[in-house]
């Protein structure tokens, strides 16, 4: 009975890995557009020239022994390898990491035996040599759903969190390195991760959230708000350092994005949504451009520029699109556009908009009113011309 309820809520995958909503995010890999949700297998979509989107059906998770698939796999832009993971709350191993080659074929699956308790893991991170596993104390507690009518996960402050580093060339998790951190927070979305070229340090930039009930996290005045943070992990000393990249601790931040060509390697810029409280609710009404290098030196200098949305509008996650498909034609890492949907606060309509990511002018480059209702969503993806043409039938 409990398992059926959890599957209904997309917390557990269905026995076959099919028939879930797959409405959290979109990726493009191995000439396939994949709709994702961590409650089951990916769904293969096809974009047609007339604007119609076809659902071709569910595809393999490519994770041996698992019917689920994260909504946030990572794709190495140099090798086009996709690294993904699944988690479950029923039995060990609770986490599996899957590796998929550029042609969409499974390479290997590594069970992560170091995760000793059923936890919720929403995102991951990837460097040129390592996979991050976020073993935060967001622990499965079915009593909460039965007695308190809440999602069955509790964020524990009395249990430490852990960041795991698994080498991409590993055959098992026996040499996986774990870094313990204080409990009471989890990582919702990562921006990027990379390794130092001249030291044994690995870096992570992600959103830190001190609470699982997002309503209370955002509304309670004395609660630490979600913010963009930087962690450094020293592979020699096992030391972990942490610091915010922006100084405004009361500002709600979410949905960080970067230039996708800089995934797995050091990037200078992160674009992140900034929320303001209006009429007892929070709306993402600004988009910040964060200079990671400056923020590491002084959090007061981390916010380089801000786009202000027009009054009455709020946005979901934006996506960075390079100005040119040929990287040699781009004038730096930030030469591109921010695209996405913005919504009227009264839910009367939505628009597709484009901003200049380099200048960060609040003047939209273009704005199209959508002919049908676009629900406020979580994540999106930009399919460029070559990806569109090369989709598998």
ABEGO torsion letter per residue (X at the ends): XAAAAAAAAGABBBAAGBGBAGAABBBBBGGBBBBBBAAEBBBBBBBBAAGBBBBAEBBBAGBBGBABBBABBBBBAAAGBBBBBBBBAABOBABBBBBBBAAGBBABBBBBAABABBBBBABBBBBAABBBBBBBABBBBAAAAAAAGBBABBBBAABBBBBBBBBAABABAAABBBBBBBBGBBBABBABBBBBAABABBBBBBBBBBEABAAAAAABAABBBBBBBBBBBBAAAGBBBBBBABABAABBBBGBBBBAAABGBBBABBBBBBBBBBGGBBBBABBBBBBAAAAAABAAAABABBBBBBBGBBBBBBBBBBABABAAABBEAABBBBBEBBBBAAGABBBBBBBBAAAGBABBABBBBBABBBBBBABBBBBBAAAAAABBX
